[in-house]
Amino acid sequence: MRQVIRRSSLARHLHAKPYAAVVLSGGYEEAGDNGRFTVRAGNVVLHDTFEGHLNRFLPQGAIVLNLPLDSLNCYLPGFARVSDPDTVVRIAEKSSRLAGDLLLSRVERCALSFADWPDELAEALMRRPSLKLSEWGEEKKLAPWTVSRGFAQVFGISPEAFRARIRARRALRLIRETQTSMASIAAELGFSDQAHMSRSVKHLTGVQPQAWRCLANGFKTGMQRGH
């Protein structure tokens, strides 16, 4: 769980399972599906399923405690802090599950600040995935190639790919957590049709949407029988 990092950066990568990264010393910049943050000792980054990001580390590197999170826990992914990380570390030596639960009960959200226009665009796309990039660029007086290249330099992917990931991850969440029809989810999130949504979710996860819904329903049924 404890990771000592001495490199300058980690290329963009994806985690299929939710986890929390508790920074114990050093620090880094993370740019990913939930925006960009600069983290230091005491900060926490909460990651959702199938979330992608890249990391740029300070010269001294970083020591990070990675804790798996229960997918059933309700939390908002992103940037936070914990006032007593040492307690979380002590609990993690006995049980990573208990440490994760304790962490989620104590984290405090941190306000995000925008360093530059790529941060603003990422936030705008997270808020409204249907945003037209050409119109946004015109409003900011940025050429299309500047928007595409500048965003990719910060986040490791194009703004179009960033938007596609947001839509696919939101679709996956709705498929797993609601009984809304597939067609309605596709329309709500701005996909051209249900087939388009299915391709996007499978590209993200490797699994068809219907299979995710069956798994979710099967788990809920099992929980009900357990009671």
C-alpha positions as CSV (number, residue, x, y, z in Angstrom):
1,M,0.0,0.0,0.0
2,R,2.9,2.4,0.8
3,Q,4.5,3.6,-2.4
4,V,7.9,5.5,-2.5
5,I,8.2,7.4,-5.8
6,R,11.5,8.8,-6.9
7,R,10.8,9.4,-10.6
8,S,9.9,12.8,-12.2
9,S,6.6,11.7,-13.7
10,L,4.2,8.9,-14.4
11,A,2.5,8.8,-17.8
12,R,-1.2,8.8,-18.1
13,H,-2.7,5.5,-16.8
14,L,-6.0,4.1,-15.7
15,H,-7.1,2.4,-12.5
16,A,-10.1,0.0,-12.8
17,K,-10.9,0.0,-9.1
18,P,-11.5,2.9,-6.7
19,Y,-8.8,4.0,-4.3
20,A,-7.5,6.9,-2.2
21,A,-3.9,8.2,-2.5
22,V,-2.8,9.7,0.9
23,V,0.3,11.8,0.5
24,L,2.7,11.3,3.4
25,S,5.6,13.4,2.2
26,G,6.8,15.2,-0.9
27,G,4.2,16.0,-3.4
28,Y,3.1,16.0,-7.0
29,E,0.8,17.4,-9.6
30,E,-2.0,15.2,-10.8
31,A,-3.9,15.9,-14.0
32,G,-6.8,13.6,-14.8
33,D,-10.5,12.9,-15.3
34,N,-11.4,15.0,-12.3
35,G,-9.2,18.0,-13.0
36,R,-5.7,19.0,-12.0
37,F,-4.4,19.5,-8.5
38,T,-1.1,20.1,-6.7
39,V,-0.9,17.8,-3.7
40,R,1.3,17.9,-0.6
41,A,1.7,15.9,2.6
42,G,-1.8,15.6,4.3
43,N,-3.6,15.8,1.0
44,V,-5.7,13.0,-0.4
45,V,-6.9,12.2,-3.9
46,L,-10.0,10.1,-4.1
47,H,-10.2,8.1,-7.3
48,D,-13.3,6.6,-8.9
49,T,-13.5,3.4,-11.0
50,F,-11.9,3.5,-14.4
51,E,-10.4,6.9,-13.7
52,G,-7.3,8.0,-15.7
53,H,-4.6,10.5,-14.8
54,L,-0.9,11.4,-15.1
55,N,1.4,12.6,-12.3
56,R,4.4,15.0,-12.3
57,F,6.4,14.8,-9.1
58,L,8.5,17.3,-7.1
59,P,12.3,16.8,-7.2
60,Q,12.2,15.0,-3.9
61,G,9.5,12.6,-5.1
62,A,6.7,11.5,-2.8
63,I,5.7,8.8,-0.4
64,V,2.0,7.8,-0.9
65,L,-0.3,5.5,1.0
66,N,-2.7,3.9,-1.5
67,L,-5.9,2.5,0.0
68,P,-8.5,0.5,-1.9
69,L,-12.0,1.9,-1.4
70,D,-15.2,-0.1,-1.3
71,S,-17.2,0.7,-4.5
72,L,-20.4,0.8,-2.3
73,N,-19.1,3.8,-0.3
74,C,-20.5,7.2,-1.4
75,Y,-17.9,9.8,-1.9
76,L,-17.0,12.6,-4.3
77,P,-13.9,11.8,-6.3
78,G,-11.2,14.5,-6.3
79,F,-9.0,16.6,-4.1
80,A,-9.2,16.6,-0.3
81,R,-7.2,16.7,2.9
82,V,-7.1,14.7,6.2
83,S,-5.9,16.3,9.4
84,D,-4.4,13.2,10.9
85,P,-2.9,10.9,8.2
86,D,-0.7,9.1,10.8
87,T,-3.9,7.5,12.4
88,V,-4.9,6.3,8.9
89,V,-1.5,4.8,8.4
90,R,-1.6,3.0,11.8
91,I,-5.0,1.5,11.0
92,A,-3.9,0.6,7.5
93,E,-1.2,-1.6,9.0
94,K,-4.0,-3.8,10.5
95,S,-6.7,-3.4,7.9
96,S,-6.8,-1.5,4.6
97,R,-10.6,-1.7,4.6
98,L,-11.0,-0.1,8.0
99,A,-8.4,2.5,7.1
100,G,-10.3,3.4,3.9
101,D,-13.6,3.7,5.9
102,L,-11.9,5.9,8.5
103,L,-10.3,8.1,5.8
104,L,-13.7,8.7,4.1
105,S,-15.2,9.7,7.4
106,R,-12.5,12.3,8.0
107,V,-11.6,13.8,4.7
108,E,-12.4,17.5,4.0
109,R,-12.9,18.7,0.4
110,C,-10.3,21.2,-0.9
111,A,-11.4,24.1,-3.1
112,L,-9.9,23.9,-6.6
113,S,-8.1,26.8,-8.3
114,F,-7.5,27.3,-12.0
115,A,-3.8,27.7,-13.0
116,D,-4.6,28.4,-16.6
117,W,-7.1,27.9,-19.4
118,P,-6.7,24.1,-19.7
119,D,-8.0,23.9,-16.1
120,E,-10.9,26.1,-17.0
121,L,-11.7,23.9,-20.0
122,A,-11.5,20.7,-18.0
123,E,-13.9,22.1,-15.5
124,A,-16.3,23.3,-18.2
125,L,-16.3,19.9,-19.9
126,M,-16.9,18.1,-16.5
127,R,-19.8,20.4,-15.9
128,R,-21.2,20.2,-19.5
129,P,-19.8,17.4,-21.7
130,S,-21.9,18.7,-24.6
131,L,-19.9,21.9,-24.7
132,K,-18.8,22.8,-28.2
133,L,-15.0,23.2,-28.2
134,S,-15.0,25.5,-31.2
135,E,-17.3,27.9,-29.4
136,W,-15.4,27.7,-26.2
137,G,-12.1,28.5,-28.0
138,E,-13.7,31.4,-29.8
139,E,-14.9,32.9,-26.5
140,K,-11.4,32.6,-25.1
141,K,-9.8,33.8,-28.3
142,L,-7.9,30.6,-28.8
143,A,-7.3,28.8,-32.1
144,P,-8.6,25.2,-32.4
145,W,-5.0,23.8,-32.7
146,T,-4.0,25.8,-29.6
147,V,-6.9,24.3,-27.6
148,S,-6.1,20.8,-28.7
149,R,-2.4,20.9,-28.3
150,G,-2.3,23.0,-25.1
151,F,-4.9,20.8,-23.3
152,A,-3.1,17.6,-24.3
153,Q,0.2,19.0,-22.9
154,V,-1.4,19.3,-19.5
155,F,-3.8,16.4,-19.3
156,G,-2.1,13.9,-21.6
157,I,-5.1,13.5,-23.9
158,S,-7.1,15.7,-26.3
159,P,-10.1,17.7,-25.0
160,E,-12.3,15.5,-27.3
161,A,-10.9,12.3,-25.6
162,F,-11.3,13.9,-22.2
163,R,-15.0,14.6,-23.0
164,A,-15.6,11.1,-24.3
165,R,-14.2,9.7,-21.0
166,I,-16.5,11.9,-18.9
167,R,-19.5,10.7,-20.8
168,A,-18.5,7.0,-20.7
169,R,-17.8,7.1,-16.9
170,R,-21.1,8.9,-16.2
171,A,-23.0,6.4,-18.3
172,L,-21.3,3.6,-16.4
173,R,-22.4,5.1,-13.1
174,L,-26.0,5.5,-14.2
175,I,-26.1,2.0,-15.6
176,R,-24.8,0.5,-12.4
177,E,-26.7,2.6,-9.9
178,T,-30.1,3.3,-11.5
179,Q,-32.8,1.4,-13.4
180,T,-33.0,4.1,-16.1
181,S,-33.3,2.7,-19.5
182,M,-30.1,2.5,-21.7
183,A,-31.7,4.7,-24.3
184,S,-32.7,7.3,-21.8
185,I,-29.1,7.4,-20.3
186,A,-27.7,7.8,-23.8
187,A,-30.0,10.7,-24.6
188,E,-29.4,12.4,-21.3
189,L,-25.7,12.3,-21.7
190,G,-25.7,13.5,-25.3
191,F,-24.6,10.3,-27.1
192,S,-25.9,10.1,-30.7
193,D,-27.8,6.9,-29.8
194,Q,-27.7,3.9,-27.5
195,A,-25.2,2.0,-29.7
196,H,-22.8,5.0,-29.4
197,M,-23.0,4.8,-25.6
198,S,-22.5,1.1,-25.6
199,R,-19.3,1.4,-27.7
200,S,-18.0,4.1,-25.4
201,V,-18.6,2.1,-22.2
202,K,-17.1,-1.0,-23.7
203,H,-14.0,1.0,-24.9
204,L,-13.6,2.3,-21.3
205,T,-14.1,-0.9,-19.4
206,G,-13.9,-3.8,-21.8
207,V,-17.4,-4.9,-20.8
208,Q,-20.8,-4.2,-22.5
209,P,-23.2,-2.0,-20.6
210,Q,-25.8,-4.7,-20.3
211,A,-23.3,-6.9,-18.5
212,W,-22.6,-4.1,-16.0
213,R,-26.3,-3.7,-15.3
214,C,-26.7,-7.5,-14.8
215,L,-23.8,-7.5,-12.4
216,A,-25.2,-4.6,-10.4
217,N,-28.7,-6.1,-10.3
218,G,-27.2,-9.5,-9.2
219,F,-25.3,-7.9,-6.4
220,K,-28.4,-5.9,-5.2
221,T,-30.4,-9.1,-5.3
222,G,-27.8,-10.9,-3.2
223,M,-27.8,-8.1,-0.7
224,Q,-31.6,-8.3,-0.4
225,R,-31.4,-12.0,0.2
226,G,-28.8,-11.6,2.8
227,H,-31.2,-9.4,4.8
